[in-house]
Amino acid sequence: VLIVMVLQQQPRRFNDLKRTIGGISQQMLTRTLKALERDGMVSRTVRPTVPPQVEYALTPMGLSLAMPVQELGRWVEM
């Protein structure tokens, strides 16, 4: 839920996601991103730099999930 909410704002690199979300281990973030990518919610773009830069963004399917997730987040905060 948090990853979808953060990526709704803009595409992010791995460490930026980790900092923004906070309290998530590198392993759990990696697993979750892989699962979201496998399910077609997140795209992963590798830029040919040294070292390689990897950027994550919501796909159109992920964007369609973002609004319901955002509403759920608001409800949880109440």
C-alpha positions as CSV (number, residue, x, y, z in Angstrom):
1,V,0.0,0.0,0.0
2,L,2.7,2.5,0.9
3,I,4.8,1.7,-2.2
4,V,1.8,2.4,-4.4
5,M,1.0,5.6,-2.6
6,V,4.6,6.8,-2.9
7,L,4.9,5.8,-6.6
8,Q,1.7,7.6,-7.4
9,Q,3.5,10.9,-6.8
10,Q,6.4,10.2,-9.2
11,P,8.8,7.4,-10.3
12,R,11.4,6.7,-7.7
13,R,14.8,4.9,-7.4
14,F,15.1,2.1,-4.8
15,N,17.0,4.1,-2.1
16,D,14.6,7.0,-2.5
17,L,11.6,4.6,-2.0
18,K,13.4,3.1,1.1
19,R,14.0,6.5,2.6
20,T,10.5,7.8,1.9
21,I,8.7,4.8,3.3
22,G,11.0,4.3,6.3
23,G,10.9,1.3,8.6
24,I,11.1,-1.2,5.7
25,S,14.0,-3.6,5.3
26,Q,15.9,-3.7,2.0
27,Q,14.9,-7.4,1.6
28,M,11.1,-6.7,2.1
29,L,11.2,-3.7,-0.2
30,T,12.9,-5.8,-2.9
31,R,10.4,-8.7,-2.5
32,T,7.4,-6.4,-2.6
33,L,8.7,-4.5,-5.7
34,K,9.3,-7.8,-7.5
35,A,5.8,-9.0,-6.7
36,L,4.3,-5.7,-7.8
37,E,6.3,-5.9,-11.0
38,R,5.3,-9.6,-11.6
39,D,1.6,-8.6,-11.1
40,G,1.9,-5.8,-13.6
41,M,1.5,-2.9,-11.1
42,V,5.0,-1.6,-11.3
43,S,7.5,-1.1,-14.1
44,R,11.3,-1.3,-13.5
45,T,13.6,0.7,-15.8
46,V,17.4,0.2,-15.7
47,R,19.4,3.1,-16.9
48,P,22.8,2.2,-18.5
49,T,25.0,4.3,-16.1
50,V,27.8,3.3,-13.8
51,P,26.6,2.1,-11.4
52,P,23.2,1.2,-13.1
53,Q,20.3,3.3,-11.9
54,V,17.0,1.5,-11.4
55,E,13.8,3.4,-11.4
56,Y,10.3,2.1,-10.4
57,A,7.0,3.6,-11.6
58,L,3.4,2.6,-11.6
59,T,2.0,1.1,-14.7
60,P,-1.4,2.0,-16.0
61,M,-2.8,-0.9,-14.0
62,G,-0.9,0.3,-10.9
63,L,-2.3,3.8,-11.4
64,S,-5.9,2.4,-11.5
65,L,-5.1,0.8,-8.1
66,A,-3.7,4.0,-6.7
67,M,-7.0,5.8,-6.0
68,P,-8.6,2.9,-4.0
69,V,-5.4,2.4,-2.1
70,Q,-5.2,6.2,-1.3
71,E,-8.8,6.1,0.0
72,L,-7.9,3.0,2.1
73,G,-4.9,4.9,3.5
74,R,-7.1,7.9,4.4
75,W,-9.5,5.5,6.2
76,V,-6.7,3.9,8.1
77,E,-5.4,7.3,9.3
78,M,-8.8,8.2,10.8
